[in-house]
Every structure is written in structure tokens, then in C-alpha cells.
Amino acid sequence: MRAGGNGFVYRAASMRSLLLLCLLASAPTAGAARVPSGLAPGAFHVTVAGSRIAYHVAGSGPVVFVHPGGPGIEWSFVRMPGLEKFATVVYIEPIGTGASGRLSDPHGYTFDR
């Protein structure tokens, strides 16, 4: 169990189940367009609003983005090999976490940023 900054308590297994449910609910139906194959497996980065954002891609199929949750929680904490068997999973490392960039002003870490 983990407690969030707002006092909300969740279980990691419950979060994984919720992510899987979201994936299944948004799965393409027969005849739907396929996702382009531009997401190759591996570790990458992109610069957004002047900040380096690292991300990791694994698996193949419909694309699912996974955010690790809170500050300092690295992407591998939420890695889901079972989901990667039928989906392209993009694990994001938020600013200030893992291989992503850091902000010089600690007050810059906001929801909008």
C-alpha cells in the first residue's frame, strides 16, 4: 500500500488492474485503423517546453501510456510485462525522475508543467 500526497491510499495491484481495464475498454474493434509502427522498443527522450523527458517503449499492439505516479518513482516500478504481450506500452519518466531532466527551481514542479 502507498499513500499519495492527498491522503489517497492505493494498492499497486489495483492500479495495474485499472490500467488493464482502461486498455481493454479502448481496444480497437474489428476494422479499426492500426497504430503506426513508429514506436520501436527501447529507451528514448524528447524535449518538451525546454525539459528533457525520458520514456521507454516495450511490446506491440495498441498504444498505452503509463505514468509512474509520483515524484521519484521510476518507470520500472510500474512495468507490466503481461500487458506488453498485447500492447505497445510507453512508460514515461516525469521531469525530475530517472533519466529525465531536473528543474533548477523546485517550485516549477506543478501539475501544469
C-alpha positions as CSV (number, residue, x, y, z in Angstrom):
1,M,0.0,0.0,0.0
2,R,1.2,3.5,-0.7
3,A,-0.2,6.9,0.4
4,G,-0.4,9.7,-2.0
5,G,0.1,13.4,-1.2
6,N,-3.6,13.8,-0.9
7,G,-4.0,11.0,1.6
8,F,-5.5,8.6,-1.1
9,V,-4.3,5.1,-0.5
10,Y,-4.0,2.6,-3.3
11,R,-2.6,-0.8,-4.0
12,A,-0.1,-1.3,-6.8
13,A,-2.1,-4.4,-8.0
14,S,-5.3,-2.4,-8.1
15,M,-3.6,0.3,-10.3
16,R,-2.4,-2.4,-12.7
17,S,-5.9,-3.8,-12.9
18,L,-7.3,-0.3,-13.6
19,L,-4.7,0.3,-16.4
20,L,-5.6,-3.1,-17.9
21,L,-9.3,-2.3,-17.8
22,C,-8.7,1.1,-19.5
23,L,-6.7,-0.7,-22.2
24,L,-9.4,-3.2,-22.8
25,A,-12.1,-0.6,-22.9
26,S,-10.2,1.4,-25.5
27,A,-9.1,-1.6,-27.6
28,P,-9.7,-1.1,-31.3
29,T,-12.6,-3.0,-32.8
30,A,-12.5,-5.1,-36.0
31,G,-11.8,-2.9,-39.0
32,A,-10.3,-0.1,-36.9
33,A,-7.1,1.6,-38.0
34,R,-3.9,0.1,-36.7
35,V,-1.4,2.2,-34.7
36,P,1.6,3.2,-36.9
37,S,4.7,1.1,-36.1
38,G,6.7,4.3,-35.3
39,L,7.2,3.3,-31.7
40,A,10.2,1.0,-31.6
41,P,11.2,-0.8,-28.4
42,G,13.9,0.9,-26.3
43,A,14.7,4.0,-24.3
44,F,14.2,7.4,-25.8
45,H,13.9,11.1,-24.9
46,V,12.1,14.1,-26.2
47,T,12.3,17.8,-25.2
48,V,9.0,19.4,-24.2
49,A,8.9,23.1,-23.1
50,G,12.7,23.0,-22.6
51,S,12.7,20.0,-20.4
52,R,14.1,16.6,-21.3
53,I,11.5,13.8,-20.8
54,A,12.7,10.2,-21.0
55,Y,10.4,7.3,-22.0
56,H,10.7,3.6,-22.6
57,V,8.8,1.6,-25.1
58,A,8.0,-2.2,-24.9
59,G,5.6,-4.6,-26.5
60,S,3.4,-4.3,-29.6
61,G,-0.2,-3.6,-30.3
62,P,-2.5,-0.7,-29.2
63,V,-0.6,2.1,-27.5
64,V,-0.9,2.6,-23.7
65,F,0.9,5.4,-21.9
66,V,1.9,4.7,-18.3
67,H,2.8,7.4,-15.8
68,P,4.6,6.0,-12.7
69,G,2.6,8.0,-10.2
70,G,4.5,10.4,-8.1
71,P,7.8,12.2,-7.8
72,G,10.8,10.0,-7.6
73,I,9.0,6.8,-8.6
74,E,10.9,5.4,-11.5
75,W,9.2,3.8,-14.6
76,S,10.3,0.3,-13.8
77,F,8.2,0.3,-10.7
78,V,5.1,0.0,-12.8
79,R,6.5,-2.2,-15.6
80,M,3.9,-4.7,-16.8
81,P,5.3,-7.5,-19.0
82,G,1.9,-9.1,-19.2
83,L,0.4,-6.0,-20.8
84,E,3.4,-5.7,-23.1
85,K,2.4,-9.1,-24.6
86,F,-0.5,-7.5,-26.5
87,A,0.1,-3.7,-26.3
88,T,2.8,-1.2,-27.0
89,V,3.4,0.3,-23.6
90,V,5.1,3.7,-23.3
91,Y,6.5,4.2,-19.8
92,I,7.1,7.9,-19.1
93,E,9.7,9.2,-16.7
94,P,8.3,12.6,-15.5
95,I,10.6,15.6,-15.0
96,G,12.9,15.1,-12.1
97,T,12.7,11.3,-12.2
98,G,15.1,8.8,-13.7
99,A,16.8,9.9,-16.9
100,S,14.5,12.9,-17.4
101,G,15.8,16.4,-16.8
102,R,15.6,18.3,-13.5
103,L,14.3,21.8,-12.9
104,S,16.5,24.5,-11.4
105,D,13.5,25.9,-9.4
106,P,11.9,23.3,-7.1
107,H,8.6,25.3,-7.3
108,G,8.5,24.6,-11.0
109,Y,7.2,21.0,-10.4
110,T,3.5,21.7,-10.9
111,F,0.6,19.7,-12.5
112,D,0.6,22.1,-15.5
113,R,4.3,21.6,-16.0
